[in-house]
């Protein structure tokens, strides 16, 4: 499913709207995004949605991390995610962000 096709799915729209509401300098876990989007226990779904939008500059996918604050994407994309987070003032150490310090509380 292409990003354009994915946008037709209401669940995808809810995930993207939730991710878009995370302010710069803050992060959330995949599970938290799922909960806030009204999709409890759908953290993997959130990950699959965001994977489609990694190249979309309009979607702040980089603000979403694993439940322990770990960057969960691989290779160069992990470096890109860390770089984008640092540009927003988020401290990334060894591929991890302190959720207590930078976590999003809607």
C-alpha positions as CSV (number, residue, x, y, z in Angstrom):
1,X,0.0,0.0,0.0
2,X,1.4,3.4,-1.0
3,X,1.4,6.4,1.3
4,X,-1.4,7.9,-0.8
5,X,-3.5,4.7,-0.5
6,X,-2.7,4.5,3.2
7,X,-4.1,8.0,3.8
8,X,-7.5,6.7,2.8
9,X,-7.5,4.5,6.0
10,X,-9.1,6.2,9.0
11,X,-6.7,4.4,11.4
12,X,-3.7,5.7,9.5
13,X,-5.1,9.2,9.6
14,X,-5.6,9.0,13.3
15,X,-2.0,7.8,13.8
16,X,-0.6,10.6,11.6
17,X,-2.7,13.2,13.4
18,X,-1.4,12.0,16.7
19,X,2.2,12.0,15.6
20,X,1.7,15.4,14.2
21,X,0.6,16.7,17.6
22,X,3.9,15.7,19.3
23,X,5.7,19.0,19.7
24,X,9.3,19.6,18.6
25,X,11.7,18.5,21.4
26,X,9.3,15.9,22.7
27,X,9.0,12.1,21.9
28,X,6.5,9.4,22.4
29,X,6.6,5.6,22.2
30,X,4.8,3.6,19.5
31,X,2.4,2.3,22.2
32,X,1.6,5.8,23.5
33,X,0.8,7.0,19.9
34,X,-1.4,3.9,19.5
35,X,-3.3,4.7,22.7
36,X,-3.6,8.4,21.9
37,X,-5.0,7.5,18.5
38,X,-7.6,5.3,20.0
39,X,-5.9,2.1,18.9
40,X,-4.9,0.4,22.1
41,X,-2.3,-2.4,21.7
42,X,-1.5,-1.4,18.2
43,X,2.1,-0.3,18.6
44,X,3.3,-2.4,15.7
45,X,0.6,-0.9,13.5
46,X,1.9,2.5,14.3
47,X,5.4,1.4,13.3
48,X,4.2,0.0,10.0
49,X,2.4,3.3,9.3
50,X,5.4,5.4,10.1
51,X,7.7,3.2,8.0
52,X,5.7,4.3,4.9
53,X,6.2,8.0,5.7
54,X,10.0,8.1,6.6
55,X,10.7,10.0,3.4
56,X,7.8,12.5,4.0
57,X,9.1,15.7,5.5
58,X,5.6,16.6,6.7
59,X,5.4,13.7,9.1
60,X,7.5,14.0,12.3
61,X,8.1,10.2,12.4
62,X,11.4,10.7,14.1
63,X,9.6,11.7,17.4
64,X,8.4,8.1,17.9
65,X,10.5,5.6,19.7
66,X,10.4,2.2,21.4
67,X,8.8,2.0,24.8
68,X,12.2,2.2,26.5
69,X,13.2,5.3,24.5
70,X,15.2,3.4,22.0
71,X,15.5,4.2,18.3
72,X,13.9,1.2,16.6
73,X,14.7,1.9,12.9
74,X,17.8,0.4,11.3
75,X,20.9,1.6,9.5
76,X,21.2,5.1,8.1
77,X,17.6,5.8,9.0
78,X,18.6,5.4,12.7
79,X,21.3,8.0,12.2
80,X,18.9,10.3,10.5
81,X,16.4,9.9,13.3
82,X,19.0,10.7,15.9
83,X,20.1,13.7,13.9
84,X,16.6,15.0,13.5
85,X,15.9,14.6,17.3
86,X,19.2,16.4,18.2
87,X,18.3,19.3,15.9
88,X,15.2,19.7,18.0
89,X,17.2,19.7,21.2
90,X,16.6,16.1,22.2
91,X,19.6,14.4,23.8
92,X,20.2,11.0,22.1
93,X,22.8,8.7,23.8
94,X,23.7,5.4,22.4
95,X,20.5,5.3,20.3
96,X,18.3,6.1,23.3
97,X,16.3,9.1,24.6
98,X,15.4,9.6,28.2
99,X,11.5,9.5,28.1
100,X,11.3,10.9,31.6
101,X,13.1,14.0,30.3
102,X,11.7,14.4,26.8
103,X,8.5,12.4,26.9
104,X,5.3,13.9,25.5
105,X,2.4,14.4,27.9
106,X,-0.7,15.4,25.9
